[in-house]
């Protein structure tokens, strides 16, 4: 068995190491986000604003199932990073094998359930009125590819835990580019409408899976598992589950948030108001890619050095990650505050042959999106503390604090706010809830992060 090594995570200077880990992660997230963004632009321009709303309704369900793979990946990768730091190679291999088995078992089961309850799930997530039919088409086709996406999300985090961020970056770039090419062919050239958008997405998941499979069978990966590593092990499953549940809980709360928001916004302004949130949601995925990249780059560094008991390096990595993430978050904030109307205009067509109803919907979306975007991103410069703080507890294997801090923003603050503020302030109450929740969650996370640093890293 080849020895599994990731020594650079414990020896390189933190600043350059974080950049080396974060840049490929950020580029991968950027390309993936661009894929989602351009996909939405294609759908909006070639199909219509209601199609954008339909995709937004489907995302929580498909993303939740895919998040199962991400949760297993991040939870297991935390175990792998610390095992590599402690020279426990066999544990790293057993963990990877259990990740594969668990991902396949859970996601396939969830897809079966998702298809069985399709007619109830789509309306529950806001797929009402004219949104229901295109949402059902998109949902059904995309769900077939979600197990492949889950395996990709799981495998990607393991690649990064091995200390090979460039391959993880490529794993995110390939399906993104593939999806855009297939979008052009299936939607624009073949005129398949929502069917084309859905098959393009599913096809991109399969391409990603094939690349991930190639990586682990090639000499590039040192995690060479045997069939015996696939056998589920109770202790490892408990460790993966405890840490992975943090990611899963985050996505579950996000899905619940989509459910609540789509329904509230539908009541406030119908299908066009749901489309406004769909555009905002795409920008939340796209605009913060460098911040998420720093967070992803930080995870294996903190986990490896904590496992190796190099606490001074752990502490340095926390402060360096927060500094870098805060800088790029501030740059994102400036751009979004300056050009919200121009950004919103990219998503919609002004072609002369559109129906009066579609033209009215587009005008509504363009009128309401800029103000909403400014409120949603108002607290962006300070979110680095929130993201890095929660990620740190996950990286070092402390599942309960990681879970609570992960749920702080969405679960403890944001959901109560969006249930209360729109009742008094209408649409503006929805958008201001984002900024208020970010501020409150940052304060809470910062307090507990400092307390943990003073207690264990000094």
N, C-alpha and C positions, 0 to 999 in steps of 0.2 A: 504493500500500500504506500503510495507517495505521501510524504509528510506534508501536512497542511501548514503553510506559513503565511503570516501577514505582519512580519516584523516591522515594516515601515510605519505602521500605525502607532508603534510604541517608541520610535526613535527619531523620526523626522521632526523638525521644528513645527510647532502647531500652526502658525500662520500659513506657511506654504503648503503644509499637509492639508489643512482645511480647504484651501483654494483648490488643491489637486483633487480632493474628494468632491467638493461642492460644484465646481464648474461643470464637470460631466453630468452630474445629477441635475443641475439647473438647465443645461442644454437639453437633456432628455425631457425634462418637465416642460421646457419651452416648446419643444417640437410637438409633444403630446398635446399641450394646451393650444398651440397654433392649429393643430389638427381639429380639435373640438371647435375652436373659434372659426376657422375657415369653413368647416363642415356646416356650422350654423349660418355663416354668410351665404354659402351655396344654397342651403335649404331656403333661407329667407328670400334670396333673389330669384331662385328658379322655381320654388314651389309656393312660398308665401309666409306671412307672419303667423298664421294659425299653425302651420307646420312646425315653426320654431316652438310654439307653445306645446305642441304635441310631443316633441322630443323632450322638452323640459319635464313633462309629466312622467315620462318613462324612465328618465335618468335615475331617480331614487331607487327604483326596484332593481334595475340591472346593476347599478353601482353598489347596492348593498350586497348583492351576491358576489360581485367581483371583490368587494371589500373583505369578504370572508377569506379569499386568497391573500389579500394584502395583510390582513390581521395575522394569519398563520405565518406569512412571510416575515413580517416585522417582529412578531413574538419569537419565532424560531431564530431569526437572525441575531436578535439580542443574545440568545443562548449561545449561538455559534461564535459571535464576536468575543464573548467572555471566555468561552471554552478555548478558542484559539490563543487568547492572551494568557491563559493558564496552562497551555500545552496539553489540553485534553482533546486530542484529535479524534478518538473514537466517539466521544460524546457529540462532537460536531457532526460527524457522519450519520450517527443514529438520529440526530435531530433533523437533519436534512431529509433523510428517508421518511421519517414520520410526517414531515411537512407535506411531502408529495402525496402520501396515502390519505392524509386528513383532508387536503384540498379537494382531491377527486371525490372522495366519499360525500363530503358536505355539499359541495357546489352542485353536483349532479342531482342530489336529492332536492335541493332548493329550486333548481330549474324545473323539475317535475311539478313541484308544488306551485311555482309561479305560473306555469302554463295552465294548471288545473283551475286556478282562481283568477284567471286573467280578466274576466268580465266584472269582477268585484273590485280588483285592485286598481284598475285604471280610473274609474270614477272617484274612488277614495282619495287618489292622489291629485285630483283636480281635473281629470280628463272628462269633462262634461260638455254638453252641447256639441258644437262643431269640432271640438278637439278629440272626441272619443274615437271616431273611425280611423283617422290617420295615426293616432297614438297606438291603437290596437295592432295595426299593421307593423309599425316600427318595433313595438314591444315584442311581438311574437317572434320575429326574425332575429332580432338582436339577442334574445334570450338563449337561442341555440348556441351562440358563440361565447356566452359568458363564462362557461367552465374553462375555455381556452384562455380568456382574459385573466381569470383567477389564477391559473397556473403561471401565467406570465408575470403577474404582480408578485406572486410568491417567489418565483425564480429570480426576479430582478433584485429583490432585497437580499437574497442569498449571494448573488454575484457581487453586490456591493460589500457584503460582510466579508467576502474573501479578499477585499482590498483591490478589486478590479473595476473601478467606476467607469472606465471607458467602454467596457463591454456592456455595462448596465445602461449607459447612455445610448449605445447603438441599438439595444433591445427596445428602447422607447422610440427611437427615430424611425426604424424600419416600418413598423405598422402605421405610424402617423403619415409618412410619405405615401405608403400604399393606400391608405384610406382616401387621401386627397385625389390620387390618380383614379381610384375606383369611383369616387364621387363624381368626378368629371365624366367618366364613361357611362355610369349607370343612370345618373340624373340628367346630365346635359345632352350626351350623345344618344343614349338609348331611350331617354325620356321615361324612365320607370317610376318617377315620382318618389313617394315615401318608400316603396319597395326597394328602389335603387339606393336610397340613403341607408336603409337598414342592412342590405346585403353588402354594401361597401364597408360598413362598420364591422360586421361579422367576419368578412374576409380579412380585414386588417388584424383582428384578434388571432386568426389562424396563422397568418404570416409571422406574427410575433412569437407565437408558441413554437413554431418550427425553428426559429432562430435560438430561442432559449434551450430547446432540446439539443440543438447542435452544439451549443457552448458547453453543456455539461458532459457531452460525450466526447468532446475534443480534448486536446492536451492543455487547453487554456485553463481548464478548471482543475483544481487539486482535490475537489470533493468527489472522489470516485467511490460511489456506494455500491453495495451488493444487494441481492434480493433480501437478505436477512435484515438489512437496515430499514426496509419498508414495513416490517412487522411493528404494529403499534405498541408503544411502551408507556405504561401508565405514568411513570415519573416524568418522562419527557413531555408527554401530552399535557400534564398538569402545568408544567413550566411554560410551554408554548401557549396554552390556553389562558393562563393568568396574565401574561404580557400581551398576547394577541387580542384579548378581550378589550384592551384599552382602545386599539384601533377600530375594532368592530363596534364598540360602544359609540365611538366618535361618528362612524358612518351611520349607525342606526339612528342616532340623534339627528344627524344631517338629513336622513330620509324622512324622519318625522317632521323636521322643520320644513322640508319641501311640501309635505302633505298639508301642513297647516297653512303655510304661505300661499300655496296655489289656491286653496279653498277660500282664504280670506280675500286674496286679490281678485279672484273670480267674482266674489260678491261685490267688491268695490267697483270693478270696472269691466267685468266679463273677460272674454278671450284676449283682447288687446292688453289688458293689465297683466295677465299671466305672461304674455310675450315680453313685456317690460322686464319682469323678473328673470325671464330666460336669458335676456341679453346681459343683465347684471350678473347672473350666475356664471355665464361664460367668462366675463371679465374677472370675476373672483378666481376662477381657475387659471386664467391666462396671465393677468397682470402681476400676480404674486409669485410667479415661477422662480425668480432668483431667491426669494425668501425661503421658499420650500426647498430649493436646492441646497442652501446653506444648512437647513435643518437636516436634510437627508445625509449630507456630507458629515455633519457633526455626530450622528448616531454611532457609526462604527468606531470613530475615534474615541468617544467617551466610553463606549462599552468595552473596547479592547484594553484601554489604559486602566479602567476601573478593575477589570479582571486581573490585570498585571500589578495591581496595587500602586500604580504610579499616580497618586492623587494630585500632585502638583500639576501634572499635565492635564488631568481631568478638569481641574479648576481653571487653568489657562484656556482650555478648549471652550468652556462655557462662556467666559467673558469675550473671547475672540469671536465666537459664533454670534453672540448677541450684537457685538459692534458691527460686524459685517452685514448681518441681516437688517439691522436698523438703518444702515446707510442706504442699502438698495431699496428698502421699503419707503424711505423718504423720497427717493427719486421717482418711484412709481406714483406716490401720492401727488407730486408736483404735476406730472403728466396728466393724470386723471382729472385733477382739478382744473387744468387749463383747457382740455379738449374733450369734454364729455359729449357735446352735441355732434362733433365730427366722428367720434367713435361710434355713437349710436347709428349714425347715418350709413355706416359700412354694412350694417346687417340687413338693410331693406332696399328693395328695388323701387325705382321711379319710372319703370317702363310704361309707355303710353297705353298699352292694351289691357292693363289691369282693370278689374271691375270696380264700380263705385264703392262697394263694400270693402274691398281689399285696400283701396286708396284711403278710405276713412280709417281703417284699422292702422295702417302705416302712419298716418298723420297723428293719431292718438299716441302711438308708441314713441314717435320722434319728439312729441311735445312733453311726455312724462319722463323719459329716460334720463336726460341730463341732470335734473335736480335729484332724482333718486340715486344716481351714480355718485354724486358728490357726498350725499349723506352716508351711503353705504361704506365709502372708503375714507370717511373723515378721520378715523383714528388709526389709519394704516401705519404712520411712523412709529407707533409704540408696540405693534403686535409681535415684534421680535422676542421680547421678554416672555410673552405668553407661549409662543411656539417652542422656543428653545427650552424654556423651563419645563414644560410638559414632556418634551422629548427626552430630557436628561433623566427623569425618573424612569422612563421606559427603557432607556439605554442601560441603566445600571441594575435593572431587574426588580425595581420596586413597583409592583403592579398596582397596588391600591392608591398610593399618591398619584401615580401617572393617570389612573382612571379618573380620579376625582378632579384633577386639574384639567384633563381633557374635556370632561363634561361641564366644567365651570362656565365656559363661554356660551356654548349652545344650550345646554340643558338647564343650568341653574339660573342663568340670566336672560338669554335671548328668547327662549320659548315663552317664559312668563311675560316678557315685555311685549312680544308680538300678539299675545292673547289680550293684553290690557290696553296698550297705547292706541291701537286702531279704533277701539271702542270710543275713545275720547277725541282723537285727532284725525281719524280717517287714514287716508293714504300716507300722509307725512309721518304718522305714528309708526307705520311699518318700517319706513326707511331709517328713521332716527334710532330704531331699536338696535340696528347693527352697530352703530357707533357707541351707544351707551353700553352695550354688552361687551364690546372690545375694551373699553376703558376699565370697567369693573373687573373683567377677567384678568387683565394685565396687572392690576393692583394686587389681586389675590395670588396670582402665580408668582409675582415678584417677591412677595412676602415669604411664601413657603420655600422658594428656591434659595433665597438668602439664608433662611433658617437651616436648610439642609446643608448648604456649603459650609456654614460656620460650625455645624455639628460633626460633619464627617470628612471634610477636605482640608481642615486646618490643623 
